[in-house]
């Protein structure tokens, strides 16, 4: 019984570490995607204009990506 408890703790620790790493990667992806939109990177502007969206909408979606990133980090840290 004690061995099972120790194995469960080890497995939970590994799972928590894996989830934390994946969560940090997702946060970086959101941050990177939002940054390109917020600074008006050329490729982002071209893509949004190609689909008929205004640059204001591009900046809005960039801010939303940053907001999602901040929320992701807040949840991970609490």
N, C-alpha and C positions, 0 to 999 in steps of 0.2 A: 504494500500500500504506500509506503514512504517512497519507494523507488518510482512508482507511478506519479506521485506528486512532484518529485524532482524532475522527471521527464516532461511532465506537463508544463512546468515553469520554464524549462529550457526551450521547449517548443514554442511556448507563448512569447518568450523573449526573442527568439528568431523571427517569429511572425511579426512582432511589433517593430523590430529593426527593419524588416523588409518593407512593411507598410510605411514606415517613416522615410525610407529612402525613396520609394515610389512617390510618396506625397511631395517630397522636396523636388523631385524631377518634374512632376506636374506643375508645381508652383513656378519653377523656372521657365517652363514652356509658356504658361500664361503671361509671365513677366516679359518674356521675349516677344511674344505675339503682340502684346499691348504696347510695348515700346516702339516697335516699328510703325504702328498705326498712330501713336501719339506724336512722334517726331516727323511724321509725313515722309517716310522712306519712299523713294521713287517707285519701287516695285509695288508697294501697297497702294500708292496713289493710282498707278496704272490699272491695277486689278479692280479697285473700287470704281474707277471711271469706266472701265470696260463693261462692268455689270450695271452701270447707270446710277451708281450711288454717289452722293455728294461727299466732299472731304469732311464736312461736319459730322456726317454719319460715321465716317471712318474714325474720327477722333472719339466719338461717343463709344464705339465698340472697343477702341483701345482703352478708354477709361474703364469700361465694364470689365475688360480682361484684367486690368490692374486691381479693380475692386474684388474680383473673384480670387485673385492671387492673395490679396490681403486677408480675405475671409478664410481661405485655405490655411494660411499660416497661423491665423488667430485660433482656428479650431485645433490645429496640430499642437499648438503650444499650451493650450488650456486643458 
